[in-house]
Amino acid sequence: MYIGFKIRKIRELKNFSQENMAHELNMTQNGYGKIERNEVNLKFNTLLKISEILETPVETIIGYDDKTIFNNFPSKSKQQVNILHTAYDFNIQSLYEDKIKLLEDKIKLLEDKIMYLQEKLNKSITP
């Protein structure tokens, strides 16, 4: 499996767009698309930057095999399946924790805005 295909699969699993990746890499979407289509020789520095953006170690990108992860559960031992499920559950938990933190930050910003507007309103009402 080519490295560009692996990058594309991981990007899709992370729900990142090609536009986002291109922007983060400071390149055009067409240029980034060439990476995923294996039309260019990928430099290691670019692969490092992609791994940072995807928050995935380079080794994981290089060793990625969707057939092993998604199609071979029946042939895996129960312990191996549990390890994969634990990793998946941890990732889901981490995503939920990040989402909760973002929502809490948004609530705090909205509360601050409400207080600011109430103070402004009180000042305009007071003679």
Steps between C-alpha positions, in 0.01 A plus 500: 500500500642840398572768763262749334212253530584446869505875562163538325341222705627643829393852396150369423482313831594823678235685297750752358442647155758526226449876516592503868808286443614715209454815705696359795778392264497840327431350158217481251231235528614366163857470632379317809281274286812395308646376829195281566504374141872416528579727205795666679794377701404578857782661697550379855459854638160519332405162644602627847280807457208283381543275805486808725186631331332159523633456857620156394856369534693452176538129585123465517457664160770282343364183661133577442302213354123540500450132410675393820305742714154464351478163325697256710326508837384135474858379449634703791526366849257636757785691665600665171141601431470642852816704445360642176167577667680665794699721261180586311310572824786719624494699176122544523529601866772748414284651224205533738720661766631748243146576385383551861792736564415701188135523603596606853725771355215615276262515798754708693538741208123535467463558876768770484322661205168496688662666804660764276170576328313514834757747636471709184120492522508599870728797422271618220190477726656675797448879483 
